[in-house]
Amino acid sequence: MLETSARLLRLLALLQAHREWSGPDLADRLKVSPRTVRRDVDKLRALGYPINAMGGVGGGYQLAAGASLPPLLLDDEEAVAVAVGLRTAAGGAITGIAEISVRALAKLDQVLPSRLRYQVNALSAALVTMPTLAPTVDPAMLTAISSAVRDHERLRFDYTARDGSATVRDVEPYRLVHDGQRWYLVAWDTRKEDWRSFRVDRMALRIPNGPRFTPKPLPSEDMASYVASAVTSGQYRYRAVIKMHGSAGEVALEVPPSLGVVEPIDDRTCVLRIGSTSLDHLAVWVAAFGFDFEVQEPPELVEHLRTLSCRLHRAAWARDGARS
């Protein structure tokens, strides 16, 4: 009985790790006959695991999605990764994720072997997660948007813009993008007939969804970069293009994706695209990044840099001037 139970667990682990197995392959892995594999599959089905059988030479098996979540078998590395991920999820941008993560982690901690619990505790003790200051998003909202993306259904929602103005939007949803703080929906705006990025925390969905649509080609193969470019320059009054005297990798370490987009020129220089509603803000930001730079656009930013330079010079020498 003990040997049979252990074999069932091994069979379940194989089915969870691979999309589809042939009968002979499973028999070879378990060192049993194909007939024993069929009996073991029937036992797992009796325990509630939905396992599909496929015809053909040798047959095949596939673990399907069921009505409820069955027990999962994780190897050591997978268990550690899940535990650490749950412990760091409190800094996420989803409403209630911290409480949900604590409940799931409590269940996982009960069954972790002592050697794995030691690894997880060591990582957790050394790891500090910066809490997000961005508005959180209801997981039900993300689920509803994801379903519309999957099913190619138009979405209608009330949207509050940066300036507080409210509009009703009708869009074809394509991708959800998370930049580490905020969630964005990339969609085709049917009224403006153009691509738009919407902050999910500013959306209020209207029910039901609109009709199905035929998907269009995406505006970019790299949707993360596309959204970063849109949120860091496209929506602001001033859009700056700065040549930075530093490699793209070095500059990217100082400029978060939510603030600017870095494009390499060569090994020593790169272009920074950054936006703001204030030229003063742009002047302070680019001066504080720690690199020499040249302003390519807009020309009025240069004047603000001169003003900032004079102001800093007066502040730096004001104390010595007072002494003299």
C-alpha positions as CSV (number, residue, x, y, z in Angstrom):
1,M,0.0,0.0,0.0
2,L,2.8,2.4,0.9
3,E,4.6,1.7,-2.4
4,T,1.3,2.3,-4.3
5,S,0.7,5.6,-2.6
6,A,4.2,6.8,-3.3
7,R,3.8,5.8,-6.9
8,L,0.5,7.8,-7.1
9,L,2.3,10.8,-5.8
10,R,5.1,10.4,-8.4
11,L,2.5,10.0,-11.1
12,L,0.7,13.1,-10.0
13,A,3.9,15.1,-9.9
14,L,4.7,14.0,-13.5
15,L,1.3,15.0,-14.7
16,Q,1.5,18.4,-13.0
17,A,4.9,19.1,-14.5
18,H,4.2,18.2,-18.1
19,R,1.3,19.2,-20.4
20,E,0.9,15.7,-21.9
21,W,2.4,12.3,-21.4
22,S,2.1,9.1,-23.4
23,G,1.3,5.9,-21.6
24,P,4.6,4.2,-22.4
25,D,6.6,7.3,-21.2
26,L,4.8,7.3,-17.9
27,A,5.3,3.5,-17.5
28,D,9.0,4.0,-18.2
29,R,9.3,6.8,-15.7
30,L,7.5,4.9,-13.0
31,K,9.1,1.5,-13.8
32,V,5.7,-0.2,-14.1
33,S,3.6,-1.6,-16.9
34,P,1.2,0.5,-19.0
35,R,-1.7,-1.5,-17.4
36,T,-0.5,-0.3,-13.9
37,V,-0.4,3.2,-15.2
38,R,-4.0,3.0,-16.3
39,R,-5.1,1.6,-12.9
40,D,-3.2,4.4,-11.1
41,V,-4.8,7.0,-13.4
42,D,-8.2,5.6,-12.4
43,K,-7.3,5.9,-8.7
44,L,-6.3,9.6,-9.2
45,R,-9.6,10.2,-10.9
46,A,-11.5,8.6,-8.0
47,L,-9.6,11.1,-5.7
48,G,-11.0,14.0,-7.8
49,Y,-8.1,14.7,-10.2
50,P,-9.5,15.4,-13.8
51,I,-7.2,13.4,-16.1
52,N,-8.0,13.3,-19.8
53,A,-7.1,10.2,-21.8
54,M,-6.2,10.4,-25.5
55,G,-6.3,7.8,-28.1
56,G,-3.7,6.7,-30.6
57,V,-0.7,4.5,-30.5
58,G,0.2,4.0,-26.8
59,G,-2.4,6.4,-25.6
60,G,-1.8,9.5,-23.6
61,Y,-2.8,11.4,-20.5
62,Q,-3.2,15.0,-19.5
63,L,-4.1,16.7,-16.2
64,A,-7.0,19.0,-16.9
65,A,-8.5,21.9,-15.0
66,G,-11.1,20.8,-12.5
67,A,-14.0,22.4,-10.6
68,S,-11.7,22.9,-7.5
69,L,-8.0,23.3,-7.0
70,P,-6.4,19.9,-6.3
71,P,-3.4,19.5,-4.1
72,L,-0.2,20.6,-5.8
73,L,3.2,18.8,-5.6
74,L,6.1,21.2,-5.6
75,D,9.8,20.3,-5.6
76,D,12.2,22.1,-3.2
77,E,13.1,25.0,-5.5
78,E,9.4,25.6,-6.4
79,A,8.3,25.5,-2.8
80,V,11.0,28.1,-1.8
81,A,10.1,30.3,-4.7
82,V,6.4,30.3,-3.8
83,A,7.1,31.0,-0.2
84,V,9.4,33.9,-0.9
85,G,7.0,35.3,-3.4
86,L,4.1,35.2,-0.9
87,R,6.2,37.0,1.7
88,T,7.1,39.8,-0.7
89,A,3.6,40.1,-2.1
90,A,2.6,42.7,0.6
91,G,4.3,45.3,-1.5
92,G,2.1,44.6,-4.5
93,A,-0.4,46.9,-6.1
94,I,-3.5,44.6,-5.7
95,T,-6.1,45.3,-3.0
96,G,-6.0,42.8,-0.2
97,I,-3.0,40.9,-1.6
98,A,-1.1,41.2,1.7
99,E,-3.9,39.5,3.7
100,I,-4.4,36.8,1.1
101,S,-0.7,36.1,0.9
102,V,-0.4,35.7,4.7
103,R,-3.2,33.1,4.7
104,A,-1.6,31.1,1.8
105,L,1.8,31.4,3.5
106,A,0.5,30.0,6.8
107,K,-0.8,26.9,5.0
108,L,2.5,26.5,3.2
109,D,4.6,27.0,6.3
110,Q,2.8,24.1,8.0
111,V,4.0,21.6,5.5
112,L,7.4,22.9,4.5
113,P,10.3,20.6,5.6
114,S,12.6,22.1,8.2
115,R,15.4,22.5,5.7
116,L,13.2,24.5,3.3
117,R,11.7,26.6,6.1
118,Y,15.2,27.5,7.2
119,Q,16.0,28.7,3.6
120,V,12.8,30.7,3.4
121,N,13.3,32.3,6.8
122,A,16.9,33.2,5.9
123,L,15.8,34.9,2.7
124,S,13.0,36.7,4.4
125,A,15.2,38.0,7.2
126,A,17.6,39.5,4.7
127,L,14.9,40.9,2.3
128,V,13.2,44.2,2.8
129,T,10.3,45.1,0.5
130,M,9.6,48.8,-0.2
131,P,5.8,49.3,0.1
132,T,4.1,50.8,-2.9
133,L,2.7,54.3,-2.6
134,A,0.6,53.8,-5.7
135,P,-3.2,53.2,-5.6
136,T,-4.1,49.5,-5.4
137,V,-6.4,47.7,-7.8
138,D,-9.2,45.3,-7.0
139,P,-8.3,41.8,-8.2
140,A,-11.8,41.4,-9.5
141,M,-11.1,44.4,-11.8
142,L,-8.0,42.7,-13.2
143,T,-9.9,39.4,-13.7
144,A,-12.7,41.2,-15.6
145,I,-10.2,43.0,-17.8
146,S,-8.2,39.9,-18.4
147,S,-11.3,37.9,-19.4
148,A,-12.2,40.7,-21.9
149,V,-8.7,40.5,-23.4
150,R,-8.9,36.8,-23.7
151,D,-12.4,36.8,-25.2
152,H,-11.8,39.8,-27.5
153,E,-14.7,41.7,-26.0
154,R,-15.0,45.5,-26.0
155,L,-14.9,47.2,-22.6
156,R,-16.9,50.3,-21.6
157,F,-15.8,52.2,-18.5
158,D,-15.8,55.6,-16.8
159,Y,-12.4,57.1,-16.7
160,T,-10.9,59.8,-14.5
161,A,-8.0,61.6,-16.2
162,R,-5.0,63.2,-14.5
163,D,-6.7,66.6,-14.3
164,G,-9.8,65.1,-12.7
165,S,-12.0,65.3,-15.8
166,A,-14.3,62.3,-16.3
167,T,-15.1,60.6,-19.6
168,V,-16.8,57.4,-20.8
169,R,-14.5,55.2,-22.9
170,D,-15.3,52.4,-25.3
171,V,-12.2,50.3,-26.1
172,E,-10.9,47.1,-27.5
173,P,-8.6,45.7,-24.7
174,Y,-5.3,44.0,-25.6
175,R,-2.8,43.9,-22.7
176,L,-2.5,44.5,-19.0
177,V,0.9,45.9,-18.1
178,H,2.3,46.3,-14.6
179,D,5.3,48.6,-14.0
180,G,6.0,47.5,-10.4
181,Q,3.6,50.2,-9.0
182,R,0.6,50.7,-11.3
183,W,-1.5,48.6,-13.6
184,Y,-2.2,49.9,-17.2
185,L,-4.5,48.7,-19.8
186,V,-3.3,49.0,-23.4
187,A,-6.4,49.3,-25.7
188,W,-7.7,50.6,-29.0
189,D,-10.0,53.6,-28.3
190,T,-12.9,53.1,-30.7
191,R,-13.9,56.8,-30.6
192,K,-10.5,58.4,-31.0
193,E,-9.4,55.6,-33.4
194,D,-6.0,55.3,-31.8
195,W,-4.0,53.3,-29.2
196,R,-4.3,54.5,-25.6
197,S,-2.9,53.4,-22.2
198,F,-5.3,53.7,-19.2
199,R,-4.5,53.5,-15.5
200,V,-6.6,50.7,-14.2
201,D,-7.1,52.4,-10.8
202,R,-8.8,55.2,-12.6
203,M,-11.3,52.9,-14.4
204,A,-14.8,52.0,-13.3
205,L,-16.1,49.2,-15.6
206,R,-19.6,49.3,-17.0
207,I,-21.6,46.0,-17.3
208,P,-22.1,44.2,-19.6
209,N,-19.1,44.2,-21.9
210,G,-19.5,45.3,-25.5
211,P,-19.5,43.1,-28.6
212,R,-16.6,40.9,-29.7
213,F,-14.0,42.4,-32.0
214,T,-11.4,41.2,-34.4
215,P,-7.9,41.8,-32.9
216,K,-5.6,44.4,-34.5
217,P,-1.8,44.0,-34.7
218,L,-0.2,45.4,-31.5
219,P,1.4,48.8,-31.7
220,S,4.7,47.3,-30.5
221,E,6.3,43.9,-29.9
222,D,7.6,45.2,-26.6
223,M,4.5,46.3,-24.8
224,A,6.3,47.1,-21.5
225,S,8.5,49.6,-23.3
226,Y,5.5,51.0,-25.2
227,V,3.6,51.7,-22.0
228,A,6.7,53.1,-20.3
229,S,7.1,55.5,-23.2
230,A,3.5,56.5,-23.1
231,V,3.3,57.2,-19.4
232,T,6.7,59.0,-19.2
233,S,6.3,61.4,-22.1
234,G,3.2,61.1,-24.1
235,Q,0.7,62.4,-21.5
236,Y,2.8,65.3,-20.3
237,R,2.9,68.9,-21.5
238,Y,6.7,68.9,-21.9
239,R,8.6,66.0,-23.5
240,A,12.4,66.1,-23.1
241,V,15.0,64.3,-25.1
242,I,18.3,64.2,-23.3
243,K,21.6,62.8,-24.5
244,M,23.2,61.2,-21.4
245,H,26.9,60.7,-21.1
246,G,26.7,57.2,-19.6
247,S,25.8,53.8,-20.8
248,A,22.2,52.8,-21.1
249,G,22.6,50.2,-18.3
250,E,24.2,52.8,-15.9
251,V,21.5,55.4,-16.6
252,A,18.7,52.9,-16.3
253,L,19.8,52.1,-12.8
254,E,19.1,55.7,-11.8
255,V,15.9,56.2,-13.9
256,P,12.9,54.1,-13.0
257,P,10.8,52.9,-15.9
258,S,7.8,54.9,-14.5
259,L,9.9,58.1,-14.9
260,G,11.8,57.8,-18.2
261,V,12.7,55.6,-21.1
262,V,16.4,54.9,-21.8
263,E,17.6,54.1,-25.3
264,P,21.3,53.2,-26.0
265,I,23.4,55.1,-28.6
266,D,26.7,53.4,-28.0
267,D,28.7,51.9,-25.0
268,R,29.2,55.4,-23.5
269,T,26.1,57.4,-24.3
270,C,22.3,56.9,-24.4
271,V,19.1,58.9,-25.0
272,L,16.7,59.6,-22.1
273,R,13.1,60.4,-23.0
274,I,11.3,61.9,-20.0
275,G,8.2,64.1,-19.5
276,S,6.6,66.4,-17.0
277,T,4.0,69.1,-16.6
278,S,6.8,71.4,-15.3
279,L,10.1,72.4,-16.9
280,D,11.4,73.1,-13.4
281,H,10.8,69.4,-12.5
282,L,12.6,68.3,-15.6
283,A,15.6,70.5,-14.9
284,V,15.9,69.1,-11.4
285,W,15.5,65.5,-12.4
286,V,18.1,65.4,-15.2
287,A,20.6,67.4,-13.0
288,A,20.2,64.9,-10.2
289,F,20.8,61.7,-12.1
290,G,24.6,62.0,-11.8
291,F,25.6,62.1,-15.4
292,D,26.8,64.9,-17.8
293,F,24.1,65.5,-20.4
294,E,23.0,67.5,-23.4
295,V,19.5,68.8,-23.9
296,Q,18.2,68.0,-27.4
297,E,14.5,68.9,-26.8
298,P,12.8,71.1,-25.8
299,P,15.0,74.3,-26.2
300,E,13.2,76.1,-23.3
301,L,14.5,73.5,-20.9
302,V,18.0,74.9,-21.4
303,E,16.9,78.3,-20.0
304,H,15.4,76.6,-16.9
305,L,18.7,74.8,-16.4
306,R,20.5,78.2,-16.5
307,T,18.1,79.5,-13.9
308,L,18.5,76.4,-11.7
309,S,22.3,76.7,-12.0
310,C,22.3,80.3,-10.8
311,R,20.0,79.4,-8.0
312,L,22.3,76.6,-6.9
313,H,25.3,78.7,-7.2
314,R,23.8,81.4,-4.9
315,A,22.9,78.8,-2.4
316,A,26.3,77.2,-2.5
317,W,28.1,80.5,-2.0
318,A,25.6,82.3,0.2
319,R,27.3,81.2,3.5
320,D,30.8,82.2,2.4
321,G,29.4,85.6,1.2
322,A,27.8,86.3,4.5
323,R,31.1,85.6,6.3
324,S,32.9,88.0,4.1
